[in-house]
Amino acid sequence: MMNKEVTYQISKVVTDQFATMSDVEIDERNMSIFAGVNYQVDSKVYSIRCFTDFGIMSNGNAFIKISVSVYYFIKPEDWKRFDIKDKQVEIPMSFVKHLADLTLATTRGILHAKTENTSYNKYIMPYLNADALVKTKVLVS
């Protein structure tokens, strides 16, 4: 696959954590979510790991938690275009947001599959705008 700046392919998807907490009383009038996205690079194999943490809470207590990592192999020629200083890699902002969108969508699908045919399946991970989650340039080592 290719976005405007970088050619890449998904090399691995890992569900790092999935849990439902049956002991949490769910009050559908008082629900919230938490979400985060982060990055890790492996310069030796031209790989970026984008990982998400997502949860749904009721009255401040999480009753669904999921963490997913998606590993992206970057075409070596494109990797060399990244700004690398002092063993830190600056990933172009538009590409970082693109990876966040893909990883969040993957997380949403895994959440659906893991909760299918359960009472938790009605709680859907909403669309989360990568612009709201990634606000500063990403420097990773």
C-alpha positions, -999 to 999 in steps of 0.1 A, spaced: 0 0 0 10 36 -4 0 68 10 12 100 -6 46 99 10 54 64 21 50 29 6 43 3 33 27 -30 41 11 -44 72 34 -71 85 16 -82 117 -14 -75 138 -14 -84 175 -42 -81 201 -21 -72 231 -50 -70 255 -87 -77 255 -109 -79 286 -145 -75 296 -152 -69 332 -185 -85 342 -183 -71 377 -187 -35 365 -223 -23 367 -231 -7 334 -252 25 336 -258 35 300 -267 71 311 -231 76 324 -207 62 299 -174 74 285 -144 62 265 -107 65 267 -84 61 237 -48 66 229 -23 59 201 15 55 203 44 45 181 76 25 182 102 21 154 127 -6 145 152 11 122 170 -22 116 140 -37 97 123 -4 86 93 -11 108 68 11 126 45 -3 153 14 17 159 -5 7 190 -38 17 205 -54 15 239 -92 18 240 -118 13 267 -154 19 275 -163 30 310 -195 33 331 -194 56 361 -156 58 357 -150 20 357 -138 3 325 -159 -26 315 -142 -32 281 -105 -28 274 -86 -35 242 -50 -28 231 -39 -36 196 -5 -33 178 -2 -31 140 33 -34 126 40 -17 93 70 -25 71 82 6 53 99 5 19 136 10 26 139 38 1 111 57 18 125 50 53 156 69 42 135 100 35 125 101 72 143 127 93 167 107 116 187 125 142 204 111 173 188 77 168 153 93 168 131 90 138 106 118 129 77 103 110 58 127 87 27 139 104 3 130 76 17 94 76 15 92 114 -22 101 113 -28 77 84 -13 48 105 -34 59 135 -65 57 114 -57 23 101 -48 9 135 -79 24 151 -100 8 124 -83 -25 130 -89 -22 167 -126 -15 160 -129 -47 139 -111 -68 165 -134 -55 192 -164 -64 172 -151 -99 165 -141 -105 202 -176 -94 215 -197 -110 187 -226 -130 202 -221 -115 236 -240 -88 254 -210 -65 250 -214 -64 212 -238 -35 213 -209 -12 226 -192 -1 195 -159 18 192 -168 51 176 -149 67 149 -119 85 165 -103 113 146 -66 109 144 -62 147 143 -76 148 178 -53 120 191 -21 130 173 -14 167 178 24 171 178 51 157 156 61 122 164 98 115 173 105 79 182 136 59 190 
